[in-house]
């Protein structure tokens, strides 16, 4: 059976499973739709939380970024894992004790203000739509390669699948679908990692193979990578290129942003009790660690295999995986010296980094682009960093069923998080905007209808973001985390641990953090991308890390504004004291 046939079978069976679960667990009430009736077992919730949190950024893009960034890629590992621990230990149990449906619901009640609730909804929508863009892009990449359709068509197919089980099943359907998706994605991630670790180092444990010697050699994998990358003009794999302040800010933005992610926080509302919330947080950490401790090894294996596979190869005899990914536009070859041989080194193959393909072939059969050639270096290869995990089994020449399994895993990772984010958006619109703000008299049936309509509209918008993304998947997600750190996290932290923070301070803080961070990202990524380098950044802080500075601005503005207005009412102070009790 061909790899293509196996891929159709694996993906088809996984989709049938997800849809079947959605039908079985169809939401019949707003409680089912928003928080799965608060009856999810801690272990199941731990798996669902892990699947919700380990998005396309974790499965598809993170190892790819680590592969090409080397040690600089550690910011994603440190930031995301540290953030989850911060969320699980610091915020989640308290928010679960509060016991409402959504994050804006907590903010609106804690800060005794419809305006605060509205601002929280705006911040949440900004964060969630930015985050979901990365997921839909990941879905498009997987579909385009393994189902041989255009990336945009792949995004549309993903929209249709998510629409079905998110709109029909709500949180109840999403939760049990995510349990299945976690099983698929973690199996799909670990199996090829174990295979490749054995092939390259002889060690079946990827985490140990990462620091082991190569097969039939006394040379360590990382030493070989350092040697190869420096010979090609890159910085050594195990050295940093980013400044210390940027590394710190990116890590901090990812960490505090994780702790403020609404789609992860709401997961702790789905279990019966606060004790169960703590248990599910612990289970989720174990489930997350399986992937995150493996990712550095996967990144190193991918980079090594990639270089060995294509360097100084004649294009006419280039491996099949190379031409497969070239066919869908995620790899491009620019034969600068017209010798028909692939040269890979530091620098850009094209002046405009993303290739713009034309309907023509070069002398050797390669796809041609209309991008001007970057003659300042000898590099002839453009490669989309998001393909490395997906392409790794092909590069390593693993069996077809492993390649098909990775395709199903990538889709599971992207769809699980996309569904959670879209539900958060829809619940914020139906519950926080309509039910709690503008239409308080609507029935539960009407609220459920509006929630499903909001989910449908959100899916369409998310699809457009996936078709026109502002960067690589993990970068887009990093922007979302920065926005969460600058807006939602301070409001939650102050709401739980400060009895004196009032509504005026919280609103001013959230707005200032949102405006500053969003403006910074939009300016450097959309308005003036030519200035997107360290010489033009504020204090050398990149758009991926600016959320940390936005968070500090939020805290400062909130504290300052709060001093000019009266303290919260007595009942609010008593509620805060109650939440903080163990």
Secondary structure as UniProt FT lines:
FT   HELIX           3..24
FT   HELIX           30..35
FT   HELIX           36..38
FT   HELIX           42..53
FT   HELIX           57..62
FT   HELIX           63..69
FT   HELIX           70..73
FT   HELIX           74..86
FT   HELIX           87..92
FT   HELIX           93..98
FT   HELIX           103..110
FT   TURN            111..112
FT   HELIX           114..146
FT   HELIX           151..201
FT   HELIX           206..209
FT   TURN            210..211
FT   TURN            215..216
FT   HELIX           221..231
FT   TURN            232..233
FT   TURN            237..238
FT   HELIX           244..258
FT   TURN            259..260
FT   HELIX           262..265
FT   HELIX           266..269
FT   HELIX           274..310
FT   TURN            311..312
FT   HELIX           315..317
FT   HELIX           320..327
FT   TURN            328..329
FT   STRAND          331..333
FT   TURN            336..337
FT   STRAND          357..361
FT   TURN            363..364
FT   STRAND          367..369
FT   TURN            375..376
FT   STRAND          381..383
FT   HELIX           385..387
FT   HELIX           388..395
FT   TURN            396..397
FT   HELIX           400..427
FT   HELIX           428..438
FT   TURN            440..441
FT   HELIX           444..467
FT   HELIX           473..484
FT   HELIX           485..489
FT   HELIX           490..497
FT   HELIX           503..522
FT   HELIX           523..527
FT   HELIX           529..531
FT   TURN            534..536
FT   HELIX           538..540
FT   TURN            543..545
FT   HELIX           546..562
FT   TURN            563..564
FT   HELIX           570..580
//
